[in-house]
Amino acid sequence: MSFNLKNQTTLTGNMSTDVYFKEVGEGKIPYAFFVLAVKQNYKTNDAYQTDFIPIVAWRQQATYLRDNAVKGQLVTLQCSVTTKSVNVGQKRKTELGLKLENVSLLEHKQAVLIRQTNKSMQEYPEDAYPPADVMSQFDQAYGVEGMDQSGFSNGGFS
């Protein structure tokens, strides 16, 4: 018997942040980051819980998201799970990340924008996007700043 093992996970949820986009390294490789809100399929205390999952996209996927995706949009993602080991004090810690492989936008961008303009600011706060210093820390933690055309030079996700 043969198994086709593949590192892939599929998530469906709403983008809870705008797409954070920049080009990194000397080759100006497109990089994007956003957070996906995914509702659990069970209730805790009579309410569904939501997981907020950070997603990283590179190259064409990053550019596509920059041009076509907005906060609040319903999407389905196919991602691969990536790992990174770091030393924290005397212990070695393994971190998991999700790298976007394919995206399907389940709503038109214009429909999301119309819906957002009809909501009050209290229901949909503009300050939900991570501040620049948080994104800078994310970039440093995952080695984005030191990346070159060949991939990460300092061991981050590629």
Phi, psi and omega per residue, in radians:
M1 nan 2.424 -3.111
S2 -2.058 2.405 3.108
F3 -1.986 2.409 3.049
N4 -1.699 1.547 -3.111
L5 -1.428 2.302 -3.092
K6 -2.472 2.368 3.107
N7 -1.443 1.574 -3.092
Q8 -2.646 2.440 3.022
T9 -2.341 2.583 3.139
T10 -2.065 2.292 -3.135
L11 -2.237 2.476 3.017
T12 -2.206 2.253 -3.133
G13 -3.039 -2.986 3.125
N14 -1.817 2.476 3.066
M15 -1.230 2.074 -3.081
S16 -1.620 -0.072 3.048
T17 -2.367 2.836 2.941
D18 -1.214 2.899 3.109
V19 -1.365 2.157 3.031
Y20 -1.554 2.032 -3.022
F21 -2.179 2.456 2.951
K22 -2.810 2.912 3.084
E23 -1.912 2.301 -3.009
V24 -2.091 2.757 3.093
G25 1.301 3.033 3.133
E26 -1.129 -0.521 -3.138
G27 -1.459 0.007 3.136
K28 0.925 0.973 -3.133
I29 -1.360 2.200 -3.134
P30 -1.115 2.369 -3.107
Y31 -2.401 2.373 3.101
A32 -2.393 2.630 3.123
F33 -2.445 2.450 3.006
F34 -2.731 2.975 3.137
V35 -2.015 2.303 3.137
L36 -1.812 2.266 3.076
A37 -1.657 2.086 -3.108
V38 -2.155 2.124 -3.127
K39 -1.351 2.351 3.064
Q40 -1.179 2.752 -3.130
N41 -1.671 0.325 3.077
Y42 -2.433 2.805 -3.120
K43 -1.793 2.564 2.981
T44 -2.205 2.156 -3.076
N45 0.950 0.803 3.092
D46 1.103 0.366 3.104
A47 -2.460 2.529 3.062
Y48 -1.304 2.403 3.080
Q49 -1.597 2.700 3.128
T50 -2.124 2.343 3.027
D51 -1.702 2.443 3.089
F52 -1.942 1.951 -2.956
I53 -1.966 2.105 3.100
P54 -1.283 2.384 -3.113
I55 -2.192 2.380 3.096
V56 -1.996 2.383 3.094
A57 -2.266 2.552 -3.130
W58 -2.188 2.736 2.988
R59 0.922 -2.150 -3.034
Q60 -1.081 -0.666 3.130
Q61 -1.107 -0.692 3.131
A62 -1.115 -0.797 3.141
T63 -1.143 -0.726 3.120
Y64 -1.050 -0.795 3.131
L65 -1.114 -0.747 3.118
R66 -0.975 -0.730 -3.042
D67 -1.461 -0.411 -2.943
N68 -2.198 -0.237 -3.027
A69 -1.929 2.579 3.108
V70 -2.412 2.773 3.095
K71 -0.993 2.358 3.140
G72 1.691 -0.228 -3.066
Q73 -1.286 2.417 3.073
L74 -1.411 2.213 -3.091
V75 -2.419 2.735 2.934
T76 -2.056 2.294 -3.087
L77 -2.101 2.465 2.912
Q78 -1.907 2.157 -3.064
C79 -2.267 2.731 2.959
S80 -1.877 2.533 3.129
V81 -1.487 2.289 3.110
T82 -2.109 2.684 3.115
T83 -2.203 2.695 3.097
K84 -2.531 2.261 3.097
S85 -1.778 2.331 3.131
V86 -2.331 2.656 3.051
N87 -1.561 2.196 3.068
V88 -2.106 1.765 -3.046
G89 1.131 -2.181 -3.140
Q90 -1.618 -0.035 -3.076
K91 -1.935 2.645 3.060
R92 -1.709 2.256 -3.090
K93 -2.081 2.375 3.091
T94 -1.842 2.223 3.118
E95 -1.912 2.478 3.082
L96 -1.765 2.581 3.061
G97 -2.486 2.823 3.084
L98 -2.051 2.147 3.127
K99 -1.837 2.167 -3.094
L100 -1.185 2.269 3.076
E101 -1.879 -0.674 -3.113
N102 -2.667 2.502 3.139
V103 -2.267 2.447 3.010
S104 -2.149 2.071 3.097
L105 -1.451 2.095 -3.058
L106 -1.630 -0.046 3.076
E107 -2.395 2.640 3.030
H108 -1.289 2.499 3.128
K109 -0.979 -0.732 -3.115
Q110 -1.110 -0.667 3.119
A111 -1.111 -0.698 3.115
V112 -1.142 -0.770 -3.130
L113 -1.108 -0.688 3.090
I114 -1.133 -0.767 3.114
R115 -1.047 -0.720 -3.112
Q116 -1.170 -0.640 -3.141
T117 -1.228 -0.379 3.123
N118 -1.510 -0.167 3.122
K119 -1.605 2.646 3.083
S120 -1.337 2.766 -3.127
M121 -1.128 -0.496 3.130
Q122 -1.182 -0.588 3.139
E123 -1.365 -0.461 -3.033
Y124 -2.391 1.279 -3.028
P125 -1.154 2.416 3.123
E126 -1.249 -0.399 -3.101
D127 -1.468 0.237 3.103
A128 -1.257 -0.295 3.125
Y129 -1.280 2.375 -3.122
P130 -1.055 2.403 3.114
P131 -1.113 2.804 -3.074
A132 -1.015 -0.656 -3.116
D133 -1.174 -0.553 3.075
V134 -1.187 -0.757 3.138
M135 -1.142 -0.634 3.095
S136 -1.105 -0.713 3.091
Q137 -1.118 -0.690 3.094
F138 -1.078 -0.809 3.128
D139 -1.004 -0.779 -3.132
Q140 -1.180 -0.736 -3.107
A141 -1.096 -0.610 -3.093
Y142 -1.808 0.209 2.978
G143 1.288 0.350 -3.077
V144 -1.151 -0.660 -3.062
E145 -1.094 -0.552 -3.069
G146 -1.684 0.253 -3.047
M147 -1.396 2.533 3.025
D148 -2.164 -3.032 -3.056
Q149 -1.080 -0.486 -3.093
S150 -1.403 -0.086 -3.082
G151 2.147 -2.828 -3.109
F152 -1.303 2.272 3.096
S153 -1.541 -0.272 -3.095
N154 -2.122 0.434 2.927
G155 1.518 0.289 3.120
G156 -1.497 -3.015 3.124
F157 -1.215 2.590 3.099
S158 -2.152 nan nan
